[in-house]
Amino acid sequence: MNNWIKELEELDKKHFIHPTSPIKQQQQAGPSFIFTKGEGVYLEDLKGNRVIDGMSSLWNVNIGHGREEMGEVAKEQMSKLAYSSCFATFSNEPAIRLAAKLAEVAPGNLSATFFTSGGSEANDTAYKLARHYWILKGKPNKQKIITRTKSYHGVALGGTSATGLQPFREFTNSIAPDFDYVDHFSSEALRRKIEEEGPEKIAAFVAEPVQGAGGVHIAPEEYFKEVRVICDQYDILFITDEVITGFGRTGTYFGIEHYGVVPDMMCFAKGVTSGYAQLGGVMMSDQMYEEFKELSTGTLLHGYTYSGHAMACSVALKNLEIIEKEQLITRAKEMGGEMLAGFKELQRKHSIIGEVRALGLMGAIEIVKDQNSKERYQTALAPIIVTEAAKRGLVVRSVVFDSQDTLVIAPPLIINKKEIEEMMTILSNTFAEVELKMIG
């Protein structure tokens, strides 16, 4: 067994370029885990380590790991038709059924779906469709996309350019033009930017209902209502990025439902299949789709090989069935309350914990040097806490962009109270260890 693991570690270092990972760390220490099994909220690696997946892997394993029925439905569909092209109006039943199901559960009048393979593609698609919409409407100068600071919209060229977290844009030396950013909590900053740039140049405003990779920032109660009014006033499309917040994560089917507004377009991915297959998409409103049908006279020259992938759509339908049958959206709301209560108890016990927040099962813990002044440590502690928590059996994530020092936590929606308590015990022990090292 040890030789086998060693072989895999060496092959990993030699051949596998990991996404969003430190290359030097991989080369020096090999892969942190080589996972081989998942069950419920737990993951197990080849060395026998069993950890709570406190991030639902990448915010996406909403129904938990090891659901055999997902494999069964994938096998059934693959044995009939795994894939066929959806170009040139070709279609398949799972894609049709899923598009109809999404129209049933989506907010308001969002009713038509363009399928992609994931969230980055969904965001790029939304920006292209928004710009094409204005071309069809005879307003080709409306091309600028406005997003928010601390936002994350993927790593394709459009998504990178839209992302408000500057390190992602600085990773490459040429981002796409016609993107701009406003303060992540200020609707008035959006209004000022529109008036400064000129509404005749702006195609869309894009926002996550809750910012995920940027640190789980929850918008003020009236923010999105104000945004909707501003976008309507200046004839600008409002796009929500629900790649993380969709399919129950925040305690509603989609995150924007907390705010009582409906966007013109909505990006989704991740939780639509709970990670059991690669799938994403963009939904648009009845009004937009009717205008596309009326004004578009040629071929819609945008599409991915796997748009409307039959097996992936079949898996998504089963995933949504499980979410609804097991009432996981309600569970996310209830267990999210338990998680936030746990955060507040940790805050009372540990002096290095600052603000805590959560919406459903999407939460954050800020690390501070002083709880009153909110002064931060010169060197971020969240990455250290992540490493120490993993040693104790819990996978969480750190956010240090834009001078933040934050832990983010988003366990599978199936988590129960006992498992949340286990998670809090590990976090408490981890904080105690770090505090001992930092303040004695």
NORTA-V339092 format. One record per backbone hydrogen bond with DSSP energy under -0.5 kcal/mol. CO is the residue of the C=O (numbers start at 0). NH is the residue of the N-H. E is the energy in kcal/mol with one decimal. If there is no record, write none. Layout:
co=CO nh=NH e=E
co=CO nh=NH e=E
This chain:
co=0 nh=4 e=-2.6
co=1 nh=5 e=-2.6
co=2 nh=6 e=-2.4
co=3 nh=7 e=-2.2
co=4 nh=8 e=-2.6
co=5 nh=9 e=-2.2
co=6 nh=10 e=-2.5
co=7 nh=11 e=-2.6
co=8 nh=12 e=-2.1
co=9 nh=13 e=-2.0
co=10 nh=14 e=-2.5
co=11 nh=15 e=-2.1
co=14 nh=16 e=-0.7
co=15 nh=17 e=-0.8
co=17 nh=20 e=-0.6
co=20 nh=22 e=-0.6
co=21 nh=25 e=-2.0
co=22 nh=26 e=-2.4
co=23 nh=27 e=-2.2
co=24 nh=28 e=-2.8
co=25 nh=29 e=-2.3
co=32 nh=34 e=-0.6
co=33 nh=45 e=-1.8
co=36 nh=43 e=-2.8
co=38 nh=41 e=-2.2
co=39 nh=64 e=-2.8
co=40 nh=52 e=-3.5
co=41 nh=38 e=-2.5
co=42 nh=50 e=-2.7
co=43 nh=35 e=-2.9
co=43 nh=36 e=-1.7
co=44 nh=47 e=-1.9
co=48 nh=44 e=-2.1
co=50 nh=42 e=-2.7
co=51 nh=53 e=-1.9
co=51 nh=394 e=-2.8
co=52 nh=55 e=-1.6
co=52 nh=411 e=-0.6
co=53 nh=409 e=-3.0
co=54 nh=58 e=-2.9
co=55 nh=57 e=-1.7
co=55 nh=59 e=-1.7
co=55 nh=60 e=-2.0
co=59 nh=61 e=-2.4
co=60 nh=63 e=-1.3
co=61 nh=412 e=-1.4
co=61 nh=413 e=-0.6
co=64 nh=39 e=-2.3
co=65 nh=67 e=-1.0
co=66 nh=69 e=-1.4
co=66 nh=70 e=-1.0
co=67 nh=71 e=-2.1
co=68 nh=72 e=-2.0
co=69 nh=73 e=-1.9
co=70 nh=74 e=-2.5
co=71 nh=75 e=-2.4
co=72 nh=76 e=-2.2
co=73 nh=77 e=-2.8
co=74 nh=78 e=-2.1
co=75 nh=79 e=-0.7
co=76 nh=79 e=-0.8
co=76 nh=80 e=-3.3
co=77 nh=81 e=-0.6
co=81 nh=310 e=-2.0
co=85 nh=88 e=-0.6
co=86 nh=89 e=-2.3
co=91 nh=95 e=-1.9
co=92 nh=96 e=-3.1
co=93 nh=97 e=-2.5
co=94 nh=98 e=-2.4
co=95 nh=99 e=-2.0
co=96 nh=100 e=-2.3
co=97 nh=101 e=-2.8
co=98 nh=102 e=-1.7
co=99 nh=103 e=-1.4
co=100 nh=104 e=-1.7
co=101 nh=105 e=-2.2
co=106 nh=109 e=-1.8
co=108 nh=110 e=-0.5
co=108 nh=285 e=-1.7
co=111 nh=283 e=-2.2
co=112 nh=114 e=-0.5
co=113 nh=281 e=-2.4
co=115 nh=279 e=-2.0
co=117 nh=121 e=-1.7
co=118 nh=122 e=-2.4
co=119 nh=123 e=-2.4
co=120 nh=124 e=-2.5
co=121 nh=125 e=-2.2
co=122 nh=126 e=-2.0
co=123 nh=127 e=-2.1
co=124 nh=128 e=-2.9
co=125 nh=129 e=-2.3
co=126 nh=130 e=-2.1
co=127 nh=131 e=-2.6
co=128 nh=132 e=-2.4
co=129 nh=133 e=-1.6
co=130 nh=134 e=-1.7
co=131 nh=135 e=-2.6
co=132 nh=136 e=-1.7
co=133 nh=138 e=-3.4
co=134 nh=137 e=-1.7
co=138 nh=141 e=-1.8
co=140 nh=142 e=-1.6
co=143 nh=202 e=-2.6
co=143 nh=203 e=-1.5
co=144 nh=179 e=-2.1
co=145 nh=205 e=-2.7
co=146 nh=181 e=-1.9
co=147 nh=150 e=-1.3
co=150 nh=164 e=-1.3
co=155 nh=159 e=-3.3
co=156 nh=160 e=-2.1
co=156 nh=175 e=-0.5
co=157 nh=161 e=-1.9
co=158 nh=152 e=-0.5
co=158 nh=162 e=-1.2
co=163 nh=149 e=-0.6
co=163 nh=165 e=-0.8
co=164 nh=167 e=-1.3
co=164 nh=168 e=-0.9
co=165 nh=168 e=-0.6
co=165 nh=169 e=-2.4
co=166 nh=170 e=-0.8
co=168 nh=171 e=-0.9
co=177 nh=144 e=-2.6
co=179 nh=146 e=-2.9
co=181 nh=148 e=-2.6
co=182 nh=185 e=-0.8
co=184 nh=186 e=-0.7
co=185 nh=189 e=-1.1
co=186 nh=190 e=-2.0
co=187 nh=191 e=-2.6
co=188 nh=192 e=-2.1
co=189 nh=193 e=-2.4
co=190 nh=194 e=-2.3
co=191 nh=195 e=-2.4
co=192 nh=196 e=-2.7
co=193 nh=197 e=-2.8
co=197 nh=200 e=-2.3
co=198 nh=201 e=-1.1
co=200 nh=142 e=-1.6
co=200 nh=143 e=-2.8
co=200 nh=202 e=-0.5
co=202 nh=236 e=-2.1
co=203 nh=145 e=-2.6
co=204 nh=238 e=-3.0
co=206 nh=240 e=-2.2
co=208 nh=218 e=-0.8
co=210 nh=215 e=-0.6
co=210 nh=216 e=-1.0
co=211 nh=214 e=-2.3
co=211 nh=215 e=-1.2
co=215 nh=217 e=-0.6
co=216 nh=210 e=-2.2
co=219 nh=222 e=-1.3
co=221 nh=225 e=-2.2
co=222 nh=226 e=-2.2
co=223 nh=227 e=-2.4
co=224 nh=228 e=-1.9
co=225 nh=229 e=-2.3
co=226 nh=230 e=-2.8
co=227 nh=231 e=-2.2
co=228 nh=232 e=-2.5
co=229 nh=233 e=-2.1
co=230 nh=235 e=-2.7
co=231 nh=234 e=-0.8
co=236 nh=204 e=-2.7
co=236 nh=238 e=-0.6
co=237 nh=263 e=-2.6
co=237 nh=264 e=-1.5
co=238 nh=206 e=-2.0
co=239 nh=241 e=-0.9
co=239 nh=266 e=-2.9
co=241 nh=245 e=-2.0
co=242 nh=270 e=-0.7
co=244 nh=249 e=-0.7
co=245 nh=248 e=-0.7
co=247 nh=250 e=-1.7
co=248 nh=360 e=-2.0
co=251 nh=247 e=-0.8
co=251 nh=249 e=-0.5
co=252 nh=246 e=-1.7
co=252 nh=247 e=-1.4
co=253 nh=256 e=-1.6
co=254 nh=257 e=-1.7
co=255 nh=258 e=-1.8
co=255 nh=260 e=-0.9
co=256 nh=259 e=-0.7
co=263 nh=284 e=-2.0
co=264 nh=239 e=-2.2
co=265 nh=282 e=-2.8
co=266 nh=241 e=-2.3
co=267 nh=280 e=-2.4
co=268 nh=271 e=-2.4
co=269 nh=272 e=-1.5
co=269 nh=273 e=-0.8
co=269 nh=274 e=-1.1
co=272 nh=275 e=-1.8
co=276 nh=278 e=-0.6
co=279 nh=115 e=-2.5
co=280 nh=267 e=-2.6
co=281 nh=113 e=-2.9
co=282 nh=265 e=-2.3
co=283 nh=110 e=-2.4
co=283 nh=111 e=-1.6
co=284 nh=288 e=-2.6
co=285 nh=289 e=-2.8
co=286 nh=290 e=-2.0
co=287 nh=291 e=-2.4
co=288 nh=292 e=-2.6
co=289 nh=293 e=-1.9
co=290 nh=294 e=-2.9
co=291 nh=295 e=-2.5
co=294 nh=296 e=-0.6
co=298 nh=300 e=-1.1
co=299 nh=301 e=-2.1
co=303 nh=306 e=-1.9
co=305 nh=308 e=-1.7
co=308 nh=312 e=-2.6
co=309 nh=313 e=-2.0
co=310 nh=314 e=-2.4
co=311 nh=315 e=-2.3
co=312 nh=316 e=-2.1
co=313 nh=317 e=-1.8
co=314 nh=318 e=-2.5
co=315 nh=319 e=-2.6
co=316 nh=320 e=-1.9
co=317 nh=321 e=-2.2
co=318 nh=322 e=-2.5
co=319 nh=323 e=-2.2
co=320 nh=324 e=-2.9
co=321 nh=325 e=-2.7
co=322 nh=327 e=-2.4
co=322 nh=328 e=-0.6
co=323 nh=326 e=-1.0
co=326 nh=330 e=-2.0
co=327 nh=331 e=-2.3
co=328 nh=332 e=-1.7
co=329 nh=333 e=-2.4
co=330 nh=334 e=-3.5
co=331 nh=335 e=-1.7
co=332 nh=336 e=-1.4
co=333 nh=337 e=-1.6
co=334 nh=338 e=-2.6
co=335 nh=339 e=-2.4
co=336 nh=340 e=-2.1
co=337 nh=341 e=-2.1
co=338 nh=342 e=-2.3
co=339 nh=343 e=-2.2
co=340 nh=344 e=-1.8
co=341 nh=345 e=-2.2
co=342 nh=346 e=-2.3
co=343 nh=347 e=-1.7
co=344 nh=348 e=-1.5
co=345 nh=349 e=-2.1
co=348 nh=350 e=-0.5
co=349 nh=352 e=-1.5
co=351 nh=353 e=-0.6
co=351 nh=367 e=-2.6
co=354 nh=365 e=-2.7
co=356 nh=363 e=-2.6
co=359 nh=361 e=-0.9
co=361 nh=358 e=-2.0
co=362 nh=408 e=-2.5
co=363 nh=356 e=-2.0
co=364 nh=406 e=-3.0
co=365 nh=353 e=-3.4
co=369 nh=373 e=-1.9
co=374 nh=368 e=-3.9
co=374 nh=369 e=-1.4
co=377 nh=379 e=-0.5
co=380 nh=383 e=-0.5
co=380 nh=384 e=-2.4
co=381 nh=385 e=-2.4
co=382 nh=386 e=-1.9
co=383 nh=387 e=-2.5
co=384 nh=388 e=-2.8
co=385 nh=389 e=-2.0
co=386 nh=390 e=-1.5
co=387 nh=391 e=-1.0
co=388 nh=393 e=-1.9
co=389 nh=392 e=-1.0
co=392 nh=51 e=-2.7
co=393 nh=395 e=-0.6
co=394 nh=53 e=-0.8
co=396 nh=407 e=-2.9
co=398 nh=405 e=-2.1
co=399 nh=402 e=-0.7
co=400 nh=403 e=-1.3
co=404 nh=366 e=-3.2
co=405 nh=398 e=-2.7
co=406 nh=364 e=-2.4
co=407 nh=396 e=-1.7
co=408 nh=362 e=-3.1
co=411 nh=414 e=-1.8
co=415 nh=419 e=-2.1
co=416 nh=420 e=-2.4
co=417 nh=421 e=-2.1
co=418 nh=422 e=-2.1
co=419 nh=423 e=-2.4
co=420 nh=424 e=-2.2
co=421 nh=425 e=-2.0
co=422 nh=426 e=-2.2
co=423 nh=427 e=-2.7
co=424 nh=428 e=-2.4
co=425 nh=429 e=-2.1
co=426 nh=430 e=-3.0
co=427 nh=431 e=-2.4
co=428 nh=432 e=-1.9
co=429 nh=433 e=-2.3
co=430 nh=434 e=-3.0
co=431 nh=435 e=-2.1
co=432 nh=436 e=-1.6
co=433 nh=437 e=-2.2
co=434 nh=438 e=-3.3
co=434 nh=439 e=-0.7
co=435 nh=439 e=-1.0
